[in-house]
Amino acid sequence: MFPEYRSLISKLKQDNAHFSKVFEEHNAIDHEILRLEKDPITSNINEIDLLKRKKLKLKDELYIMLKQAETTTE
């Protein structure tokens, strides 16, 4: 996710508790989606869709924080 911001992500994960929390939550949801998609018998498509929407919202939030941090470090 956002390979062009790899170094800034590392810095923000160390320096910004909120960024780190959102980043970890995004990754946890990503892993949960993958787990649910691997087992189509027990997975619920509505639950997966809900998780994907939440993941996208977190990704948008992360991107906004990255752009703000980028402009303050220039």
PQR file of N, CA, C, O and H, with PARSE charges and radii, in Angstrom:
ATOM      1  N   MET A   1       0.850  -1.171   0.000 -0.4000 1.5000
ATOM      2  CA  MET A   1       0.000   0.000   0.000 -0.0000 2.0000
ATOM      3  C   MET A   1       0.899   1.239   0.000  0.5500 1.7000
ATOM      4  O   MET A   1       1.782   1.378   0.847 -0.5500 1.4000
ATOM      5  N   PHE A   2       0.671   2.107  -0.930 -0.4000 1.5000
ATOM      6  CA  PHE A   2       1.404   3.361  -1.082 -0.0000 2.0000
ATOM      7  C   PHE A   2       2.927   3.158  -1.091  0.5500 1.7000
ATOM      8  O   PHE A   2       3.619   3.696  -0.227 -0.5500 1.4000
ATOM      9  H   PHE A   2      -0.045   1.995  -1.618  0.4000 1.0000
ATOM     10  N   PRO A   3       3.456   2.393  -2.053 -0.5600 1.5000
ATOM     11  CA  PRO A   3       4.910   2.150  -2.060  0.2800 2.0000
ATOM     12  C   PRO A   3       5.740   3.426  -2.196  0.5500 1.7000
ATOM     13  O   PRO A   3       6.891   3.469  -1.762 -0.5500 1.4000
ATOM     14  N   GLU A   4       5.162   4.455  -2.792 -0.4000 1.5000
ATOM     15  CA  GLU A   4       5.897   5.715  -2.953 -0.0000 2.0000
ATOM     16  C   GLU A   4       6.100   6.432  -1.612  0.5500 1.7000
ATOM     17  O   GLU A   4       6.912   7.352  -1.513 -0.5500 1.4000
ATOM     18  H   GLU A   4       4.227   4.421  -3.145  0.4000 1.0000
ATOM     19  N   TYR A   5       5.367   6.012  -0.597 -0.4000 1.5000
ATOM     20  CA  TYR A   5       5.467   6.621   0.736 -0.0000 2.0000
ATOM     21  C   TYR A   5       6.088   5.676   1.767  0.5500 1.7000
ATOM     22  O   TYR A   5       5.912   5.864   2.971 -0.5500 1.4000
ATOM     23  H   TYR A   5       4.707   5.265  -0.677  0.4000 1.0000
ATOM     24  N   ARG A   6       6.804   4.673   1.300 -0.4000 1.5000
ATOM     25  CA  ARG A   6       7.338   3.644   2.202 -0.0000 2.0000
ATOM     26  C   ARG A   6       8.134   4.251   3.371  0.5500 1.7000
ATOM     27  O   ARG A   6       7.905   3.876   4.521 -0.5500 1.4000
ATOM     28  H   ARG A   6       6.947   4.520   0.322  0.4000 1.0000
ATOM     29  N   SER A   7       9.040   5.157   3.102 -0.4000 1.5000
ATOM     30  CA  SER A   7       9.853   5.724   4.186 -0.0000 2.0000
ATOM     31  C   SER A   7       9.017   6.634   5.093  0.5500 1.7000
ATOM     32  O   SER A   7       9.212   6.644   6.308 -0.5500 1.4000
ATOM     33  H   SER A   7       9.226   5.461   2.168  0.4000 1.0000
ATOM     34  N   LEU A   8       8.096   7.389   4.510 -0.4000 1.5000
ATOM     35  CA  LEU A   8       7.235   8.251   5.322 -0.0000 2.0000
ATOM     36  C   LEU A   8       6.302   7.417   6.202  0.5500 1.7000
ATOM     37  O   LEU A   8       6.023   7.791   7.342 -0.5500 1.4000
ATOM     38  H   LEU A   8       7.938   7.381   3.523  0.4000 1.0000
ATOM     39  N   ILE A   9       5.826   6.300   5.680 -0.4000 1.5000
ATOM     40  CA  ILE A   9       4.976   5.395   6.476 -0.0000 2.0000
ATOM     41  C   ILE A   9       5.758   4.887   7.681  0.5500 1.7000
ATOM     42  O   ILE A   9       5.242   4.880   8.799 -0.5500 1.4000
ATOM     43  H   ILE A   9       6.053   5.997   4.755  0.4000 1.0000
ATOM     44  N   SER A  10       6.997   4.463   7.460 -0.4000 1.5000
ATOM     45  CA  SER A  10       7.827   3.974   8.573 -0.0000 2.0000
ATOM     46  C   SER A  10       8.004   5.048   9.632  0.5500 1.7000
ATOM     47  O   SER A  10       7.908   4.780  10.829 -0.5500 1.4000
ATOM     48  H   SER A  10       7.416   4.468   6.552  0.4000 1.0000
ATOM     49  N   LYS A  11       8.266   6.268   9.177 -0.4000 1.5000
ATOM     50  CA  LYS A  11       8.453   7.383  10.117 -0.0000 2.0000
ATOM     51  C   LYS A  11       7.173   7.671  10.894  0.5500 1.7000
ATOM     52  O   LYS A  11       7.211   7.839  12.113 -0.5500 1.4000
ATOM     53  H   LYS A  11       8.344   6.486   8.204  0.4000 1.0000
ATOM     54  N   LEU A  12       6.040   7.729  10.196 -0.4000 1.5000
ATOM     55  CA  LEU A  12       4.778   8.037  10.869 -0.0000 2.0000
ATOM     56  C   LEU A  12       4.361   6.924  11.824  0.5500 1.7000
ATOM     57  O   LEU A  12       3.777   7.201  12.871 -0.5500 1.4000
ATOM     58  H   LEU A  12       6.009   7.592   9.206  0.4000 1.0000
ATOM     59  N   LYS A  13       4.647   5.684  11.484 -0.4000 1.5000
ATOM     60  CA  LYS A  13       4.315   4.576  12.388 -0.0000 2.0000
ATOM     61  C   LYS A  13       5.069   4.710  13.708  0.5500 1.7000
ATOM     62  O   LYS A  13       4.569   4.299  14.755 -0.5500 1.4000
ATOM     63  H   LYS A  13       5.121   5.459  10.633  0.4000 1.0000
ATOM     64  N   GLN A  14       6.261   5.279  13.660 -0.4000 1.5000
ATOM     65  CA  GLN A  14       7.053   5.466  14.877 -0.0000 2.0000
ATOM     66  C   GLN A  14       6.663   6.733  15.630  0.5500 1.7000
ATOM     67  O   GLN A  14       6.648   6.751  16.861 -0.5500 1.4000
ATOM     68  H   GLN A  14       6.667   5.613  12.809  0.4000 1.0000
ATOM     69  N   ASP A  15       6.347   7.795  14.882 -0.4000 1.5000
ATOM     70  CA  ASP A  15       6.154   9.113  15.496 -0.0000 2.0000
ATOM     71  C   ASP A  15       4.702   9.501  15.762  0.5500 1.7000
ATOM     72  O   ASP A  15       4.443  10.416  16.544 -0.5500 1.4000
ATOM     73  H   ASP A  15       6.359   7.780  13.882  0.4000 1.0000
ATOM     74  N   ASN A  16       3.764   8.824  15.131 -0.4000 1.5000
ATOM     75  CA  ASN A  16       2.363   9.239  15.200 -0.0000 2.0000
ATOM     76  C   ASN A  16       1.507   8.054  15.642  0.5500 1.7000
ATOM     77  O   ASN A  16       1.253   7.135  14.863 -0.5500 1.4000
ATOM     78  H   ASN A  16       3.974   8.081  14.496  0.4000 1.0000
ATOM     79  N   ALA A  17       1.070   8.084  16.884 -0.4000 1.5000
ATOM     80  CA  ALA A  17       0.303   6.964  17.442 -0.0000 2.0000
ATOM     81  C   ALA A  17      -1.003   6.732  16.684  0.5500 1.7000
ATOM     82  O   ALA A  17      -1.396   5.587  16.466 -0.5500 1.4000
ATOM     83  H   ALA A  17       1.276   8.830  17.517  0.4000 1.0000
ATOM     84  N   HIS A  18      -1.671   7.803  16.285 -0.4000 1.5000
ATOM     85  CA  HIS A  18      -2.944   7.653  15.561 -0.0000 2.0000
ATOM     86  C   HIS A  18      -2.707   6.996  14.202  0.5500 1.7000
ATOM     87  O   HIS A  18      -3.443   6.088  13.815 -0.5500 1.4000
ATOM     88  H   HIS A  18      -1.351   8.733  16.463  0.4000 1.0000
ATOM     89  N   PHE A  19      -1.685   7.450  13.480 -0.4000 1.5000
ATOM     90  CA  PHE A  19      -1.364   6.840  12.187 -0.0000 2.0000
ATOM     91  C   PHE A  19      -1.064   5.354  12.367  0.5500 1.7000
ATOM     92  O   PHE A  19      -1.556   4.516  11.612 -0.5500 1.4000
ATOM     93  H   PHE A  19      -1.088   8.187  13.795  0.4000 1.0000
ATOM     94  N   SER A  20      -0.262   5.042  13.362 -0.4000 1.5000
ATOM     95  CA  SER A  20       0.109   3.653  13.614 -0.0000 2.0000
ATOM     96  C   SER A  20      -1.124   2.796  13.911  0.5500 1.7000
ATOM     97  O   SER A  20      -1.239   1.674  13.417 -0.5500 1.4000
ATOM     98  H   SER A  20       0.137   5.723  13.976  0.4000 1.0000
ATOM     99  N   LYS A  21      -2.031   3.324  14.711 -0.4000 1.5000
ATOM    100  CA  LYS A  21      -3.249   2.591  15.063 -0.0000 2.0000
ATOM    101  C   LYS A  21      -4.110   2.338  13.828  0.5500 1.7000
ATOM    102  O   LYS A  21      -4.590   1.222  13.625 -0.5500 1.4000
ATOM    103  H   LYS A  21      -1.937   4.235  15.113  0.4000 1.0000
ATOM    104  N   VAL A  22      -4.306   3.355  13.012 -0.4000 1.5000
ATOM    105  CA  VAL A  22      -5.118   3.217  11.799 -0.0000 2.0000
ATOM    106  C   VAL A  22      -4.448   2.242  10.834  0.5500 1.7000
ATOM    107  O   VAL A  22      -5.123   1.420  10.215 -0.5500 1.4000
ATOM    108  H   VAL A  22      -3.916   4.261  13.177  0.4000 1.0000
ATOM    109  N   PHE A  23      -3.126   2.328  10.703 -0.4000 1.5000
ATOM    110  CA  PHE A  23      -2.383   1.443   9.814 -0.0000 2.0000
ATOM    111  C   PHE A  23      -2.547  -0.012  10.246  0.5500 1.7000
ATOM    112  O   PHE A  23      -2.797  -0.886   9.416 -0.5500 1.4000
ATOM    113  H   PHE A  23      -2.578   2.996  11.205  0.4000 1.0000
ATOM    114  N   GLU A  24      -2.405  -0.268  11.539 -0.4000 1.5000
ATOM    115  CA  GLU A  24      -2.546  -1.637  12.062 -0.0000 2.0000
ATOM    116  C   GLU A  24      -3.981  -2.150  11.895  0.5500 1.7000
ATOM    117  O   GLU A  24      -4.193  -3.318  11.569 -0.5500 1.4000
ATOM    118  H   GLU A  24      -2.202   0.442  12.214  0.4000 1.0000
ATOM    119  N   GLU A  25      -4.950  -1.282  12.118 -0.4000 1.5000
ATOM    120  CA  GLU A  25      -6.349  -1.679  11.936 -0.0000 2.0000
ATOM    121  C   GLU A  25      -6.614  -2.036  10.469  0.5500 1.7000
ATOM    122  O   GLU A  25      -7.296  -3.019  10.180 -0.5500 1.4000
ATOM    123  H   GLU A  25      -4.778  -0.333  12.383  0.4000 1.0000
ATOM    124  N   HIS A  26      -6.078  -1.241   9.554 -0.4000 1.5000
ATOM    125  CA  HIS A  26      -6.221  -1.518   8.119 -0.0000 2.0000
ATOM    126  C   HIS A  26      -5.648  -2.895   7.788  0.5500 1.7000
ATOM    127  O   HIS A  26      -6.278  -3.685   7.085 -0.5500 1.4000
ATOM    128  H   HIS A  26      -5.525  -0.442   9.789  0.4000 1.0000
ATOM    129  N   ASN A  27      -4.448  -3.175   8.299 -0.4000 1.5000
ATOM    130  CA  ASN A  27      -3.819  -4.466   8.028 -0.0000 2.0000
ATOM    131  C   ASN A  27      -4.591  -5.626   8.642  0.5500 1.7000
ATOM    132  O   ASN A  27      -4.703  -6.688   8.028 -0.5500 1.4000
ATOM    133  H   ASN A  27      -3.936  -2.534   8.869  0.4000 1.0000
ATOM    134  N   ALA A  28      -5.116  -5.440   9.828 -0.4000 1.5000
ATOM    135  CA  ALA A  28      -5.896  -6.491  10.482 -0.0000 2.0000
ATOM    136  C   ALA A  28      -7.155  -6.805   9.678  0.5500 1.7000
ATOM    137  O   ALA A  28      -7.516  -7.970   9.514 -0.5500 1.4000
ATOM    138  H   ALA A  28      -5.025  -4.578  10.327  0.4000 1.0000
ATOM    139  N   ILE A  29      -7.820  -5.770   9.180 -0.4000 1.5000
ATOM    140  CA  ILE A  29      -9.018  -5.983   8.365 -0.0000 2.0000
ATOM    141  C   ILE A  29      -8.651  -6.686   7.065  0.5500 1.7000
ATOM    142  O   ILE A  29      -9.381  -7.562   6.603 -0.5500 1.4000
ATOM    143  H   ILE A  29      -7.527  -4.823   9.313  0.4000 1.0000
ATOM    144  N   ASP A  30      -7.523  -6.305   6.476 -0.4000 1.5000
ATOM    145  CA  ASP A  30      -7.059  -6.949   5.250 -0.0000 2.0000
ATOM    146  C   ASP A  30      -6.854  -8.445   5.472  0.5500 1.7000
ATOM    147  O   ASP A  30      -7.268  -9.259   4.646 -0.5500 1.4000
ATOM    148  H   ASP A  30      -6.929  -5.593   6.852  0.4000 1.0000
ATOM    149  N   HIS A  31      -6.222  -8.805   6.575 -0.4000 1.5000
ATOM    150  CA  HIS A  31      -6.001 -10.220   6.893 -0.0000 2.0000
ATOM    151  C   HIS A  31      -7.328 -10.950   7.132  0.5500 1.7000
ATOM    152  O   HIS A  31      -7.490 -12.099   6.723 -0.5500 1.4000
ATOM    153  H   HIS A  31      -5.885  -8.143   7.245  0.4000 1.0000
ATOM    154  N   GLU A  32      -8.256 -10.290   7.782 -0.4000 1.5000
ATOM    155  CA  GLU A  32      -9.564 -10.902   8.036 -0.0000 2.0000
ATOM    156  C   GLU A  32     -10.313 -11.138   6.725  0.5500 1.7000
ATOM    157  O   GLU A  32     -10.943 -12.182   6.554 -0.5500 1.4000
ATOM    158  H   GLU A  32      -8.124  -9.356   8.114  0.4000 1.0000
ATOM    159  N   ILE A  33     -10.252 -10.191   5.810 -0.4000 1.5000
ATOM    160  CA  ILE A  33     -10.898 -10.348   4.499 -0.0000 2.0000
ATOM    161  C   ILE A  33     -10.298 -11.546   3.775  0.5500 1.7000
ATOM    162  O   ILE A  33     -11.026 -12.381   3.237 -0.5500 1.4000
ATOM    163  H   ILE A  33      -9.741  -9.343   5.949  0.4000 1.0000
ATOM    164  N   LEU A  34      -8.981 -11.630   3.761 -0.4000 1.5000
ATOM    165  CA  LEU A  34      -8.316 -12.757   3.094 -0.0000 2.0000
ATOM    166  C   LEU A  34      -8.723 -14.081   3.720  0.5500 1.7000
ATOM    167  O   LEU A  34      -8.969 -15.056   3.009 -0.5500 1.4000
ATOM    168  H   LEU A  34      -8.389 -10.952   4.197  0.4000 1.0000
ATOM    169  N   ARG A  35      -8.796 -14.122   5.041 -0.4000 1.5000
ATOM    170  CA  ARG A  35      -9.198 -15.348   5.741 -0.0000 2.0000
ATOM    171  C   ARG A  35     -10.617 -15.748   5.350  0.5500 1.7000
ATOM    172  O   ARG A  35     -10.882 -16.918   5.076 -0.5500 1.4000
ATOM    173  H   ARG A  35      -8.597 -13.330   5.618  0.4000 1.0000
ATOM    174  N   LEU A  36     -11.520 -14.785   5.324 -0.4000 1.5000
ATOM    175  CA  LEU A  36     -12.914 -15.078   4.979 -0.0000 2.0000
ATOM    176  C   LEU A  36     -13.058 -15.509   3.518  0.5500 1.7000
ATOM    177  O   LEU A  36     -13.862 -16.386   3.202 -0.5500 1.4000
ATOM    178  H   LEU A  36     -11.304 -13.835   5.547  0.4000 1.0000
ATOM    179  N   GLU A  37     -12.292 -14.904   2.651 -0.4000 1.5000
ATOM    180  CA  GLU A  37     -12.387 -15.247   1.230 -0.0000 2.0000
ATOM    181  C   GLU A  37     -11.813 -16.626   0.925  0.5500 1.7000
ATOM    182  O   GLU A  37     -12.198 -17.249  -0.064 -0.5500 1.4000
ATOM    183  H   GLU A  37     -11.638 -14.193   2.908  0.4000 1.0000
ATOM    184  N   LYS A  38     -10.906 -17.107   1.756 -0.4000 1.5000
ATOM    185  CA  LYS A  38     -10.319 -18.432   1.555 -0.0000 2.0000
ATOM    186  C   LYS A  38     -11.288 -19.548   1.904  0.5500 1.7000
ATOM    187  O   LYS A  38     -11.116 -20.679   1.451 -0.5500 1.4000
ATOM    188  H   LYS A  38     -10.594 -16.601   2.561  0.4000 1.0000
ATOM    189  N   ASP A  39     -12.297 -19.248   2.698 -0.4000 1.5000
ATOM    190  CA  ASP A  39     -13.261 -20.269   3.116 -0.0000 2.0000
ATOM    191  C   ASP A  39     -14.651 -19.860   2.670  0.5500 1.7000
ATOM    192  O   ASP A  39     -15.427 -19.339   3.471 -0.5500 1.4000
ATOM    193  H   ASP A  39     -12.436 -18.329   3.066  0.4000 1.0000
ATOM    194  N   PRO A  40     -14.980 -20.088   1.397 -0.5600 1.5000
ATOM    195  CA  PRO A  40     -16.268 -19.615   0.871  0.2800 2.0000
ATOM    196  C   PRO A  40     -17.487 -20.281   1.508  0.5500 1.7000
ATOM    197  O   PRO A  40     -18.595 -19.753   1.410 -0.5500 1.4000
ATOM    198  N   ILE A  41     -17.307 -21.400   2.140 -0.4000 1.5000
ATOM    199  CA  ILE A  41     -18.448 -22.093   2.755 -0.0000 2.0000
ATOM    200  C   ILE A  41     -18.940 -21.340   3.987  0.5500 1.7000
ATOM    201  O   ILE A  41     -20.144 -21.179   4.186 -0.5500 1.4000
ATOM    202  H   ILE A  41     -16.408 -21.829   2.219  0.4000 1.0000
ATOM    203  N   THR A  42     -18.011 -20.886   4.804 -0.4000 1.5000
ATOM    204  CA  THR A  42     -18.421 -20.204   6.035 -0.0000 2.0000
ATOM    205  C   THR A  42     -18.406 -18.684   5.914  0.5500 1.7000
ATOM    206  O   THR A  42     -18.876 -17.985   6.812 -0.5500 1.4000
ATOM    207  H   THR A  42     -17.033 -21.016   4.643  0.4000 1.0000
ATOM    208  N   SER A  43     -17.872 -18.171   4.814 -0.4000 1.5000
ATOM    209  CA  SER A  43     -17.805 -16.710   4.691 -0.0000 2.0000
ATOM    210  C   SER A  43     -19.153 -16.131   4.299  0.5500 1.7000
ATOM    211  O   SER A  43     -19.953 -16.767   3.614 -0.5500 1.4000
ATOM    212  H   SER A  43     -17.490 -18.739   4.084  0.4000 1.0000
ATOM    213  N   ASN A  44     -19.376 -14.925   4.745 -0.4000 1.5000
ATOM    214  CA  ASN A  44     -20.605 -14.205   4.459 -0.0000 2.0000
ATOM    215  C   ASN A  44     -20.246 -13.031   3.555  0.5500 1.7000
ATOM    216  O   ASN A  44     -19.466 -12.162   3.945 -0.5500 1.4000
ATOM    217  H   ASN A  44     -18.726 -14.408   5.301  0.4000 1.0000
ATOM    218  N   ILE A  45     -20.803 -13.001   2.363 -0.4000 1.5000
ATOM    219  CA  ILE A  45     -20.465 -11.962   1.385 -0.0000 2.0000
ATOM    220  C   ILE A  45     -20.779 -10.568   1.925  0.5500 1.7000
ATOM    221  O   ILE A  45     -20.061  -9.614   1.624 -0.5500 1.4000
ATOM    222  H   ILE A  45     -21.436 -13.706   2.046  0.4000 1.0000
ATOM    223  N   ASN A  46     -21.829 -10.441   2.707 -0.4000 1.5000
ATOM    224  CA  ASN A  46     -22.169  -9.137   3.282 -0.0000 2.0000
ATOM    225  C   ASN A  46     -21.116  -8.689   4.285  0.5500 1.7000
ATOM    226  O   ASN A  46     -20.762  -7.511   4.344 -0.5500 1.4000
ATOM    227  H   ASN A  46     -22.413 -11.215   2.951  0.4000 1.0000
ATOM    228  N   GLU A  47     -20.621  -9.630   5.069 -0.4000 1.5000
ATOM    229  CA  GLU A  47     -19.580  -9.306   6.045 -0.0000 2.0000
ATOM    230  C   GLU A  47     -18.293  -8.882   5.323  0.5500 1.7000
ATOM    231  O   GLU A  47     -17.631  -7.929   5.733 -0.5500 1.4000
ATOM    232  H   GLU A  47     -20.908 -10.587   5.021  0.4000 1.0000
ATOM    233  N   ILE A  48     -17.950  -9.589   4.259 -0.4000 1.5000
ATOM    234  CA  ILE A  48     -16.760  -9.258   3.485 -0.0000 2.0000
ATOM    235  C   ILE A  48     -16.905  -7.864   2.869  0.5500 1.7000
ATOM    236  O   ILE A  48     -15.973  -7.062   2.919 -0.5500 1.4000
ATOM    237  H   ILE A  48     -18.488 -10.364   3.926  0.4000 1.0000
ATOM    238  N   ASP A  49     -18.059  -7.582   2.295 -0.4000 1.5000
ATOM    239  CA  ASP A  49     -18.291  -6.256   1.702 -0.0000 2.0000
ATOM    240  C   ASP A  49     -18.185  -5.155   2.750  0.5500 1.7000
ATOM    241  O   ASP A  49     -17.602  -4.102   2.489 -0.5500 1.4000
ATOM    242  H   ASP A  49     -18.816  -8.234   2.254  0.4000 1.0000
ATOM    243  N   LEU A  50     -18.737  -5.391   3.916 -0.4000 1.5000
ATOM    244  CA  LEU A  50     -18.657  -4.408   4.993 -0.0000 2.0000
ATOM    245  C   LEU A  50     -17.205  -4.158   5.413  0.5500 1.7000
ATOM    246  O   LEU A  50     -16.795  -3.017   5.627 -0.5500 1.4000
ATOM    247  H   LEU A  50     -19.211  -6.246   4.127  0.4000 1.0000
ATOM    248  N   LEU A  51     -16.442  -5.242   5.525 -0.4000 1.5000
ATOM    249  CA  LEU A  51     -15.034  -5.109   5.887 -0.0000 2.0000
ATOM    250  C   LEU A  51     -14.249  -4.379   4.800  0.5500 1.7000
ATOM    251  O   LEU A  51     -13.368  -3.574   5.103 -0.5500 1.4000
ATOM    252  H   LEU A  51     -16.776  -6.169   5.352  0.4000 1.0000
ATOM    253  N   LYS A  52     -14.563  -4.655   3.545 -0.4000 1.5000
ATOM    254  CA  LYS A  52     -13.876  -3.972   2.442 -0.0000 2.0000
ATOM    255  C   LYS A  52     -14.162  -2.477   2.455  0.5500 1.7000
ATOM    256  O   LYS A  52     -13.276  -1.670   2.175 -0.5500 1.4000
ATOM    257  H   LYS A  52     -15.279  -5.309   3.299  0.4000 1.0000
ATOM    258  N   ARG A  53     -15.383  -2.110   2.774 -0.4000 1.5000
ATOM    259  CA  ARG A  53     -15.735  -0.687   2.858 -0.0000 2.0000
ATOM    260  C   ARG A  53     -14.983  -0.005   4.005  0.5500 1.7000
ATOM    261  O   ARG A  53     -14.492   1.115   3.863 -0.5500 1.4000
ATOM    262  H   ARG A  53     -16.103  -2.765   3.001  0.4000 1.0000
ATOM    263  N   LYS A  54     -14.903  -0.698   5.134 -0.4000 1.5000
ATOM    264  CA  LYS A  54     -14.197  -0.147   6.282 -0.0000 2.0000
ATOM    265  C   LYS A  54     -12.710  -0.011   5.970  0.5500 1.7000
ATOM    266  O   LYS A  54     -12.080   0.984   6.329 -0.5500 1.4000
ATOM    267  H   LYS A  54     -15.302  -1.607   5.250  0.4000 1.0000
ATOM    268  N   LYS A  55     -12.155  -1.023   5.297 -0.4000 1.5000
ATOM    269  CA  LYS A  55     -10.740  -0.988   4.915 -0.0000 2.0000
ATOM    270  C   LYS A  55     -10.466   0.191   3.980  0.5500 1.7000
ATOM    271  O   LYS A  55      -9.458   0.882   4.128 -0.5500 1.4000
ATOM    272  H   LYS A  55     -12.667  -1.831   5.006  0.4000 1.0000
ATOM    273  N   LEU A  56     -11.352   0.417   3.029 -0.4000 1.5000
ATOM    274  CA  LEU A  56     -11.178   1.524   2.091 -0.0000 2.0000
ATOM    275  C   LEU A  56     -11.244   2.871   2.810  0.5500 1.7000
ATOM    276  O   LEU A  56     -10.488   3.788   2.492 -0.5500 1.4000
ATOM    277  H   LEU A  56     -12.171  -0.145   2.909  0.4000 1.0000
ATOM    278  N   LYS A  57     -12.145   2.982   3.773 -0.4000 1.5000
ATOM    279  CA  LYS A  57     -12.249   4.221   4.550 -0.0000 2.0000
ATOM    280  C   LYS A  57     -10.954   4.480   5.322  0.5500 1.7000
ATOM    281  O   LYS A  57     -10.478   5.614   5.387 -0.5500 1.4000
ATOM    282  H   LYS A  57     -12.759   2.237   4.032  0.4000 1.0000
ATOM    283  N   LEU A  58     -10.393   3.426   5.903 -0.4000 1.5000
ATOM    284  CA  LEU A  58      -9.129   3.569   6.633 -0.0000 2.0000
ATOM    285  C   LEU A  58      -7.993   3.924   5.677  0.5500 1.7000
ATOM    286  O   LEU A  58      -7.124   4.728   6.015 -0.5500 1.4000
ATOM    287  H   LEU A  58     -10.779   2.505   5.850  0.4000 1.0000
ATOM    288  N   LYS A  59      -7.996   3.331   4.493 -0.4000 1.5000
ATOM    289  CA  LYS A  59      -6.965   3.642   3.496 -0.0000 2.0000
ATOM    290  C   LYS A  59      -7.041   5.113   3.096  0.5500 1.7000
ATOM    291  O   LYS A  59      -6.015   5.781   2.968 -0.5500 1.4000
ATOM    292  H   LYS A  59      -8.701   2.677   4.218  0.4000 1.0000
ATOM    293  N   ASP A  60      -8.248   5.606   2.902 -0.4000 1.5000
ATOM    294  CA  ASP A  60      -8.424   7.028   2.587 -0.0000 2.0000
ATOM    295  C   ASP A  60      -7.879   7.911   3.713  0.5500 1.7000
ATOM    296  O   ASP A  60      -7.219   8.919   3.461 -0.5500 1.4000
ATOM    297  H   ASP A  60      -9.081   5.063   3.007  0.4000 1.0000
ATOM    298  N   GLU A  61      -8.161   7.521   4.940 -0.4000 1.5000
ATOM    299  CA  GLU A  61      -7.677   8.283   6.098 -0.0000 2.0000
ATOM    300  C   GLU A  61      -6.151   8.268   6.150  0.5500 1.7000
ATOM    301  O   GLU A  61      -5.525   9.291   6.426 -0.5500 1.4000
ATOM    302  H   GLU A  61      -8.697   6.702   5.145  0.4000 1.0000
ATOM    303  N   LEU A  62      -5.558   7.111   5.885 -0.4000 1.5000
ATOM    304  CA  LEU A  62      -4.104   7.013   5.867 -0.0000 2.0000
ATOM    305  C   LEU A  62      -3.509   7.907   4.778  0.5500 1.7000
ATOM    306  O   LEU A  62      -2.506   8.585   5.001 -0.5500 1.4000
ATOM    307  H   LEU A  62      -6.067   6.280   5.661  0.4000 1.0000
ATOM    308  N   TYR A  63      -4.127   7.901   3.614 -0.4000 1.5000
ATOM    309  CA  TYR A  63      -3.631   8.713   2.502 -0.0000 2.0000
ATOM    310  C   TYR A  63      -3.665  10.203   2.849  0.5500 1.7000
ATOM    311  O   TYR A  63      -2.726  10.941   2.551 -0.5500 1.4000
ATOM    312  H   TYR A  63      -4.942   7.350   3.433  0.4000 1.0000
ATOM    313  N   ILE A  64      -4.741  10.628   3.473 -0.4000 1.5000
ATOM    314  CA  ILE A  64      -4.844  12.034   3.880 -0.0000 2.0000
ATOM    315  C   ILE A  64      -3.723  12.385   4.864  0.5500 1.7000
ATOM    316  O   ILE A  64      -3.093  13.436   4.743 -0.5500 1.4000
ATOM    317  H   ILE A  64      -5.504  10.029   3.715  0.4000 1.0000
ATOM    318  N   MET A  65      -3.481  11.508   5.828 -0.4000 1.5000
ATOM    319  CA  MET A  65      -2.416  11.760   6.803 -0.0000 2.0000
ATOM    320  C   MET A  65      -1.046  11.785   6.109  0.5500 1.7000
ATOM    321  O   MET A  65      -0.192  12.602   6.454 -0.5500 1.4000
ATOM    322  H   MET A  65      -3.993  10.655   5.926  0.4000 1.0000
ATOM    323  N   LEU A  66      -0.837  10.897   5.137 -0.4000 1.5000
ATOM    324  CA  LEU A  66       0.418  10.884   4.401 -0.0000 2.0000
ATOM    325  C   LEU A  66       0.616  12.174   3.621  0.5500 1.7000
ATOM    326  O   LEU A  66       1.705  12.750   3.639 -0.5500 1.4000
ATOM    327  H   LEU A  66      -1.531  10.233   4.857  0.4000 1.0000
ATOM    328  N   LYS A  67      -0.416  12.629   2.942 -0.4000 1.5000
ATOM    329  CA  LYS A  67      -0.311  13.860   2.165 -0.0000 2.0000
ATOM    330  C   LYS A  67      -0.040  15.060   3.070  0.5500 1.7000
ATOM    331  O   LYS A  67       0.746  15.939   2.717 -0.5500 1.4000
ATOM    332  H   LYS A  67      -1.300  12.162   2.928  0.4000 1.0000
ATOM    333  N   GLN A  68      -0.684  15.099   4.228 -0.4000 1.5000
ATOM    334  CA  GLN A  68      -0.449  16.192   5.180 -0.0000 2.0000
ATOM    335  C   GLN A  68       0.979  16.163   5.695  0.5500 1.7000
ATOM    336  O   GLN A  68       1.632  17.202   5.794 -0.5500 1.4000
ATOM    337  H   GLN A  68      -1.322  14.385   4.515  0.4000 1.0000
ATOM    338  N   ALA A  69       1.461  14.978   6.021 -0.4000 1.5000
ATOM    339  CA  ALA A  69       2.826  14.850   6.529 -0.0000 2.0000
ATOM    340  C   ALA A  69       3.828  15.201   5.435  0.5500 1.7000
ATOM    341  O   ALA A  69       4.869  15.796   5.713 -0.5500 1.4000
ATOM    342  H   ALA A  69       0.930  14.134   5.940  0.4000 1.0000
ATOM    343  N   GLU A  70       3.523  14.841   4.214 -0.4000 1.5000
ATOM    344  CA  GLU A  70       4.410  15.142   3.096 -0.0000 2.0000
ATOM    345  C   GLU A  70       4.551  16.645   2.893  0.5500 1.7000
ATOM    346  O   GLU A  70       5.648  17.140   2.639 -0.5500 1.4000
ATOM    347  H   GLU A  70       2.677  14.358   3.988  0.4000 1.0000
ATOM    348  N   THR A  71       3.451  17.365   3.005 -0.4000 1.5000
ATOM    349  CA  THR A  71       3.504  18.812   2.779 -0.0000 2.0000
ATOM    350  C   THR A  71       4.185  19.535   3.946  0.5500 1.7000
ATOM    351  O   THR A  71       4.771  20.600   3.749 -0.5500 1.4000
ATOM    352  H   THR A  71       2.559  16.963   3.212  0.4000 1.0000
ATOM    353  N   THR A  72       4.118  18.981   5.136 -0.4000 1.5000
ATOM    354  CA  THR A  72       4.769  19.642   6.273 -0.0000 2.0000
ATOM    355  C   THR A  72       6.260  19.355   6.316  0.5500 1.7000
ATOM    356  O   THR A  72       7.002  20.073   6.987 -0.5500 1.4000
ATOM    357  H   THR A  72       3.642  18.116   5.296  0.4000 1.0000
ATOM    358  N   THR A  73       6.717  18.318   5.613 -0.4000 1.5000
ATOM    359  CA  THR A  73       8.135  17.999   5.615 -0.0000 2.0000
ATOM    360  C   THR A  73       8.862  18.563   4.404  0.5500 1.7000
ATOM    361  O   THR A  73      10.081  18.426   4.294 -0.5500 1.4000
ATOM    362  H   THR A  73       6.114  17.735   5.068  0.4000 1.0000
ATOM    363  N   GLU A  74       8.141  19.186   3.509 -0.4000 1.5000
ATOM    364  CA  GLU A  74       8.791  19.758   2.314 -0.0000 2.0000
ATOM    365  C   GLU A  74       9.417  21.086   2.602  0.5500 1.7000
ATOM    366  O   GLU A  74      10.002  21.699   1.708 -0.5500 1.4000
ATOM    367  H   GLU A  74       7.151  19.297   3.597  0.4000 1.0000
TER
END
